[in-house]
Amino acid sequence: MPFVQARATTSLFRGAAVTRLSSRGYCAFSYSLRRFLPRTSSSSSSSSSSSSPLRHRNLCSAFGPATGISERNMASSSAAAKRLEGKTILITGASSGIGRSTAREFARTNPNGNLRLIIAARRADSLEELAAEIRKETNGGVKVLPVKLDVSKADEIRGFVNGLPEEWRDIHVLVNNAGLVKGVAKAPEIDEQDMNIVFTTNVTGLINMTQAILPIFLKRPNGGQGDIINIGSIAGREPYPGGSVYCASKAAVRSFTESLRKELIATRIRVIEIDPGQVETEFSIVRFYGDKAKADAVYAGYDPLTPDDIAEIVVFTATRRENVVVAESLLYPNHQASALIMHRRTN
Ligand SMILES: NC(=O)c1ccc[n+]([C@@H]2O[C@H](COP(=O)([O-])OP(=O)(O)OC[C@H]3O[C@@H](n4cnc5c(N)ncnc54)[C@H](OP(=O)(O)O)[C@@H]3O)[C@@H](O)[C@H]2O)c1
């Protein structure tokens, strides 16, 4: 489905946020005013209708301008778009899941702002498809450069920046998203090749990418400027059996990210970590070596996060005022409270 259509269903990000708040009853203004409104048959006859999401939304939109709610909302939305203007954003692992959604979300946030997206992964066909989709949906307003890149290969990363056309080298945001897990084996049964793939992708790949891009950031005035957004995981905070190598790799991402933030304290470079819980992507298909049935079973009975949920947070962190660093965030779906504490529906 073209992403603009998907966008329309959730409305613009801030609009969607307001709708979500009002539907949860957080529109405090509507609550206080509700008491003074004439009681209509629908509002007086049933508590369910008076507390319906639609009614709250109507109240919010009816009274928003007077309270400044809508104006503030629009202002912060356009501020986010403005902060992206003219920027070049590099996303690794953009051929699928969170990376792909992140590319789309950046494009949606400023479709006409001279934004450049470098999307990288090993699957060139998927990248070309995504690039074509974004160009079409933004009428060419967002420029997209797909680049085939295997982050586990240090020599590919070494030649990466110089291999970009000149006008694409002034990168402002690096989203280190490429990552994977292989298998659920426990020691001493862990396959050596799987172990190496996970570490060279999730850890040395991420560190090498960071080292390749950081000099670009450091050349900017006042000590340097740019955003490094690392996708970690709940696994990096809370190791679980059957995930030791993956958990260790994400714990390494967490340590590297924290050290980096401290090392760059005298610059304007923001170092950001986003740690998702359960998100339904190709992640589990890769974990189970392409066995879709096993992957589907991981999510049965749950409402996992979607890659779009994480993409919203990635773009949110990159579009804060420059002095604001969303240093870290942990994101769960509603049913999850730790790596292993999850509520599975039985019906
Ligand atoms: N899904 C979850 O539940 C979850 C939870 C917490 C954290 N995460 C993290 O989120 C990130 C994105 O994963 P996802 O859930 O979106 O999974 P996904 O759908 O499988 O996407 C993974 C992406 O990483 C890319 N990738 C893998 N190895 C690569 C390599 N050597 N070089 C370049 N790109 C590579 C893949 O592209 P190619 O195959 O085309 O190279 C793909 O685009 C990962 O870091 C993952 O650890 C996921």
The ligand as an ORCA input file, in Angstrom:
! r2SCAN-3c Opt
* xyz 0 1
  N      11.765     -6.706     15.528
  C      12.022     -6.657     16.811
  O      11.301     -7.238     17.652
  C      13.199     -5.837     17.320
  C      13.268     -5.565     18.678
  C      14.323     -4.823     19.165
  C      15.288     -4.373     18.299
  N      15.216     -4.659     16.970
  C      16.297     -4.162     16.107
  O      15.747     -3.359     15.079
  C      16.644     -3.331     13.976
  C      15.862     -3.558     12.703
  O      15.313     -4.866     12.709
  P      13.856     -5.188     12.167
  O      13.048     -5.655     13.314
  O      13.354     -4.090     11.324
  O      14.180     -6.510     11.301
  P      14.155     -6.760      9.724
  O      12.826     -6.491      9.152
  O      14.734     -8.128      9.547
  O      15.185     -5.666      9.161
  C      16.554     -5.784      9.360
  C      17.274     -4.894      8.368
  O      18.694     -4.986      8.603
  C      19.321     -5.221      7.354
  N      20.566     -5.948      7.509
  C      20.774     -7.142      8.107
  N      22.058     -7.494      7.996
  C      22.679     -6.498      7.293
  C      23.999     -6.274      6.844
  N      24.983     -7.153      7.072
  N      24.275     -5.149      6.153
  C      23.316     -4.249      5.903
  N      22.030     -4.389      6.310
  C      21.731     -5.517      6.985
  C      18.304     -5.987      6.513
  O      18.526     -5.751      5.144
  P      19.198     -6.765      4.118
  O      18.799     -8.158      4.523
  O      18.641     -6.338      2.799
  O      20.660     -6.501      4.214
  C      17.016     -5.304      6.935
  O      16.793     -4.167      6.156
  C      17.708     -4.382     14.268
  O      18.868     -3.747     14.746
  C      17.076     -5.218     15.368
  O      18.051     -5.842     16.185
  C      14.193     -5.374     16.459
*
